[in-house]
Amino acid sequence: MQASHLNKIIFYLIFCFGFGQRAYCQIDTKEIQKADLLFKSNRLLEAEKIYLQNLASSNQESENIKYKLAFIAKEKNDWISELTFLSSIQAQNAKPEIAKRLAEIGEKQQVQGFQINYLNQFQWLYFAFFPYFIGFLLLLAAYSFLILLNKKRKKRRIKPAYLSYLSLFLIGIFILTNYPTFLNFGIIKKDKVFLREFSSSAAPVKIMLKKGNIITHWNEQDVWANCYFDGHFGYIKTDDFQGIN
């Protein structure tokens, strides 16, 4: 029975850190290089078109592409697109300089959700020290695993509580590793969007959202999605916002 539990932990560890990672798609390198040349030549609209065409399939280069698209949006005075691209970067790799720019745009356009707060500071620390912290936790997990493996080799009794603690520890590492993917953010892209009590156009309106407001969304069904904004839970239409991560 104890060996069976240990084998399950081994399988779980392999599953979490082998199959739990995102697969990278191949990049059309020539197209990206062409867009970069156009970008450097200040032919921004032509570069923008190529970047947008390759953004979805360029996971390894997506952050650089989004930075350039944000710059192009700024040059075009398209603040909603700049917010979208910068927020998308921030959701995956939070940085103080991006947070300051988002706060600046939010203040200028008078939209909520971009003020710098304690959550921002936690995210900066998380992304800055993530590799070291996760590496340390993995070393602890590996050390604990080796101890259990050694006990099994010596045919010594392994308490079920030890297996439970190790399993919970691995689950905690998995949650920390995939933290950015658990929350789905979006930016309202229309001038007036209604947050409703339930998924119907006839439902009572809780609050009205402004273009540019950042929301948390989940559980998309048909044309509706669950939404949270500024202490309010409700439903909004999926075509009223642009997902950013």
N, C-alpha and C positions, 0 to 999 in steps of 0.2 A: 504493500500500500504506500509506504514512504517513497519507494523508488518510483512509483507511478506519479506521485505528487511532484517529485523532482524532475521527472521527464516533462511534465506539463509546464513547469517553470522554464525549462530549457526551450521548449517550443514557443512559449509566450515571448521570451527574450528575443528569439530569432525573428518572430513575426513582427514585433513592435519596431525593431531597429533595422530589419531587412525590408519588409514590405510596407512599413508605415511611412516611408519617405516618398516624396513626390518624384515621379519619373520626369526626366527632362526630354523635351522634344528636340528634334534636330532643328538647327537654325539655318536659314538661307543666308549664308555668310556674304555672298556676293551682293545680294540686295541690301543688306545692312551696310556694307562698305560703300555702296553707291549712295545710300541715304546720308551717310556720314560726310561724304565729299560734297554733296549738295548742301548739307547743313553748314559746313565750313565756308562754302561759297556764298552763304546768306540766301540761298534759294530755299527758303524755309517751307513754303507751301508744298513744293515738290518733295522735299525730305519728309514732311509730315505725312503725306499720303503713303509713302513706302513704310515708314515706321508703324503707322496704324495697321497696315496690311500684315506686318510681321510680328506685331506685338503679342498676339495670342499664342503663337508658336515659338516664341523666343524666351523661354523661361530663364535661361542663363544670362541673357542680355537685357531682360525686361526692365531692370532698375535704371540702367543707363538710357534706355529708350524713353522711359517715362520722364526722366530728368529733361531730356531734350524736347519731348512733347510739351512738358510744363513750360519750358523756356519759350517755345514757339507760341503757346497759348498766351503767355504774358505779353509777347510782342504784338499779338493780335488783339490785345485787351479783352481776351476771352477768360474772365476770371473764374467762371464755373468749371471750365476744362482744366485750368491750372490747379484749382482746388482738388479736382478729381484725381489728377495724376500724382500730385504731391501727397494727397491723403492715401493713395494706393501704396506709394513707397513707404509712408509712415506706418501703415498697418503691418508691413512685413519687416521693416527695419527702421525703427523709430530713432530719430536724430534731433538734437536740440535746434539745429539751424533750420530744419524743415518745420518744426513746431512753431518757431518764431515767425516764419513766413506765412504759415497757415493762420496764425493768430492775427497777423497784420492784415491779411485779406479779409478774415472774418470781421475784424473791427471796422474796416473800411466799408464793407458791404452790409454791415449790421446783421450778421447771421450768427446763430448760436452753435456751440459744439467745438469751437476751435481755440478756446481760451486755454492757456497753459495752467495745469493743475498738478496735484500729486500723482494722478494716474500717468500723466506724461513723464514725470520724473522716474516713476517705477519702470515704465517702458524703456526709457533711455538706459537705465541700469541693466534691465533684462537683456536687451540686445547687445550692450557693450561687454557684459561679462558672461553672456550665455555659454560660449564654448568652454570656458574655464569651469564654470559652475557645474554644467552637465558632465564634463569630463571627470570632475571630482566625485560626483554622485555615481557615475558609472564605475569608477574605481572601487568605491565602497560596495556597490552591488556585486562586482566581480570578486572582491575579497570575501564577501559573505557567501557567495556561490561556491567558491573554492573550499571554504570551511565545511559547508554541507556535503560537498562532493568527497572531501577527505573522510568525513564521518561515514558516508555511505561505503567508501572503499574499505574502511576498517570494520564495517558491519556494526557500527554503533548506532544507537537509537537516535532518531531525529524527531524532536518534538514538533507536532503539527503547528504549534504557534509560530515556530521559526519560519516554516514555509509560508504561513499567512503573512507574517511581517515582511518577508522578502517579496511576496507577490504585491502587497500594498506599496512597497517602496518602488518596485518596477512600474506600477501603475502611475505613481506620482511623477516619476521621471518621464513617462510617456506623455502625461498631461503637460508638464513643463516644456517638453520638446515641441509639442504641437500647439502650444498656447495661442499663437497668432491665428491659427485656422479655426479655432472654436467660435470666434466672434466674427460675424459678417456685418460689415459696415456699408453704408450707401449714402449718396448725396442726392438730395432732392433737386430735380432738374427742371421743374415747372414752377411758374410763379405762385400758384395757389394749389396746395395739396391738402386734402382733408384726412386727418387721422380718425377713423371711425371705430365705433364700439364693437362691431362685428363685420364679417366679410360680405357686405352688401352696400350698394349705392344708396339704399334707403335707410341705412343704419344712422343713428344719431352721431353727430360730429363732436369729438372730444376737443380737439384743437386744430388750428390751421397751421400748416408748415410752410415756411418760406423757401424760395429757391436758394439753394446753397446750404441749407441745414443738413447736418450729418446725423444719420440715424443708425440704429442697430436693427437688423432684420433677420428673420429665420422662417423656416417652415413655409416655403412658397407653394401655393396650391392654386392652379389655374391662373387667374389674374390678380390674386390677392397674396399678401405676405403679412405675417405677424411683424409688428414694429414696436420699438421702444424709443421714446424721445423725451428728455427732460422730465422724467418721473411719470410719464404717461405710456401705457400699453394700449395697443389697438391694432387696426388693420389699415394698410394702404395698398393701392394698386401697384403692381410690379413695374408698370411702365411710367410710374411717377418718379422713380429714383434710378440712379446709376450705381451698380455695385462697384466697390473699390478694392476688393480683395477676394 
